[in-house]
């Protein structure tokens, strides 16, 4: 391990210039990642030991038939990790940093493995819980949509704290095709604590742009040129969907996330690289791309120079 419901595709903004940036930003106080082995088991909200109740199995059988999907009982009987399981693990890692939040958002690129109540669990598990909702059905854009919503939703008063949970679970209960960029291979999740007292940097959110795949590298290279940097050139981290689309820029620190974690993979990569950048500070562009909608999301995190004793999550 490393340390509901807004759905549908929001219309991306067309960029008038190389950045197309919105006046939205959020402060990052803590970031961590969890990889589940499945050995801890599910919380089992659906029947005994996470076995689906017979009534639910009948319901899903009828539902899948109506959608032209075949019902496979073995898929529903297989072990699985739920969004609630992932939340529980992340809350244990965040500790009191998650308490007394104003707003929390659960973002995922793939649906939960059972119709549980992760938002309700979060509201009950955290002292001083505020508003909880989720973003889904937006693929790899979900984390960026969630950040924009948090930036617009977090009140000026209150505790000034927001939580973002990026959830990937690997169970697939249907036999329909799944696009490679959205295929979940790991039960994994990341948490970002966005707190006004945070010292890991400020995330400045750009507008999403509609852009053809062949133009993505040029757009990102242009975005890198607009980022002010007093020391090392800005770095670029991309989601796995950008594999093969990132610019070839010698001298630039450019890296693509590994496959299998469409929601959390980019942010896992950011958490992994933070210890390297914190001692001197760094400007980092984060990007992900949904090829089906031709939507490119970007943001810039301004990482200040600071001691990294206690790790990047401190």
NORWO-V615495 format. One record per residue. N is the residue number from 1. OMEGA is omega in whole degrees, -180 to 180 (none if undefined). NEAR is the number of other C-alpha atoms within 10 Angstrom. Layout:
# NORWO-V615495
n->[N;N]
omega->[OMEGA;OMEGA]
near->[NEAR;NEAR]
This chain:
# NORWO-V615495
n->[1;2;3;4;5;6;7;8;9;10;11;12;13;14;15;16;17;18;19;20;21;22;23;24;25;26;27;28;29;30;31;32;33;34;35;36;37;38;39;40;41;42;43;44;45;46;47;48;49;50;51;52;53;54;55;56;57;58;59;60;61;62;63;64;65;66;67;68;69;70;71;72;73;74;75;76;77;78;79;80;81;82;83;84;85;86;87;88;89;90;91;92;93;94;95;96;97;98;99;100;101;102;103;104;105;106;107;108;109;110;111;112;113;114;115;116;117;118;119;120;121;122;123;124;125;126;127;128;129;130;131;132;133;134;135;136;137;138;139;140;141;142;143;144;145;146;147;148;149;150;151;152;153;154;155;156;157;158;159;160;161;162;163;164;165;166;167;168;169;170;171;172;173;174;175;176;177;178;179;180;181;182;183;184;185;186;187;188;189;190;191;192;193;194;195;196;197;198;199;200;201;202;203;204;205;206;207;208;209;210;211;212;213;214;215;216;217;218;219;220;221;222;223;224;225;226;227;228;229;230;231;232;233;234;235;236;237;238;239;240;241;242;243;244;245;246;247;248;249;250;251;252;253;254;255;256;257;258;259;260;261;262;263;264;265;266;267;268;269;270;271;272;273;274;275;276;277;278;279;280;281;282;283;284;285;286;287;288;289;290;291;292;293;294;295;296;297;298;299;300;301;302;303;304;305;306;307;308;309;310;311;312;313;314]
omega->[172;173;none;129;172;-173;176;-179;173;179;178;176;171;-178;176;180;-176;-177;-177;-169;173;178;-178;175;179;-180;-179;-179;-173;175;179;-176;179;173;-177;174;-176;-177;-178;178;-179;177;172;178;-177;179;-176;178;178;172;-179;176;-176;178;178;179;176;180;-178;176;179;-178;-179;177;179;179;179;180;177;-180;-179;-177;-177;178;-179;180;-176;175;-179;174;-177;174;178;176;-179;177;-179;-180;-179;178;178;-179;-179;180;-176;178;-178;-176;172;178;177;-179;175;-179;175;-178;-179;176;179;-178;177;-179;174;-178;180;-176;-178;178;177;177;-179;-180;-178;-172;-173;176;177;-178;176;-179;178;173;-174;174;180;178;175;178;-176;176;-174;180;-179;175;180;179;178;178;178;-179;-179;-172;-175;-175;177;177;178;-176;178;-177;175;178;174;179;-179;-164;175;173;-165;-178;176;-174;-179;180;179;-180;176;180;-177;-177;179;-178;-180;-179;-178;171;-170;-179;175;175;172;172;-178;-169;-177;178;-175;-177;-179;178;177;178;178;-170;174;168;169;178;173;-171;179;-178;-177;180;-175;-177;179;179;-179;177;176;179;179;-178;-178;-179;179;-180;-180;-179;180;178;179;176;178;174;-179;172;-177;180;179;178;-178;-179;-179;-178;174;-174;180;-180;178;176;-174;-178;180;179;177;-180;171;179;-173;180;-171;-170;-180;-176;170;179;177;180;179;-176;-176;-180;179;-173;-175;-177;-177;-175;-179;168;-176;173;176;-176;171;-170;175;-174;-178;180;-177;-177;177;178;178;170;-180;175;179;-176;-179;175;179;176;179;175;-177;174;-177;-178;-173;none]
near->[9;14;20;15;14;18;12;12;15;13;11;16;15;13;15;9;10;15;22;16;18;14;9;17;19;24;24;25;22;24;25;23;27;21;17;17;12;13;8;10;15;18;15;18;16;15;11;10;12;20;16;18;12;10;9;13;15;12;12;15;16;15;14;16;12;10;8;11;15;16;19;13;11;9;14;20;11;11;17;21;27;30;28;24;21;26;24;16;18;23;18;10;19;20;10;11;17;25;19;17;24;22;22;28;24;26;33;29;26;24;19;21;19;20;13;16;14;22;21;13;14;19;15;11;14;16;13;13;17;18;14;20;16;19;24;23;18;21;22;32;27;27;29;24;23;24;25;19;15;23;20;12;14;21;14;7;7;11;17;17;27;31;24;21;26;30;29;33;29;20;22;17;20;14;13;10;7;12;10;12;21;20;19;22;14;19;23;29;29;26;27;25;24;32;23;15;11;16;18;26;22;20;22;21;25;23;22;27;21;20;18;12;17;9;11;20;17;16;18;22;17;15;20;22;13;12;17;11;15;10;10;13;17;23;20;22;23;26;27;25;23;23;16;11;18;22;18;12;10;7;9;15;13;17;17;22;22;16;19;21;31;33;29;26;27;27;25;24;18;19;22;16;13;19;18;13;18;20;15;14;21;23;24;24;22;23;26;26;28;21;17;8;15;15;23;25;24;24;23;24;23;21;21;17;15;13;12;16;11;8;13;23;22;16]
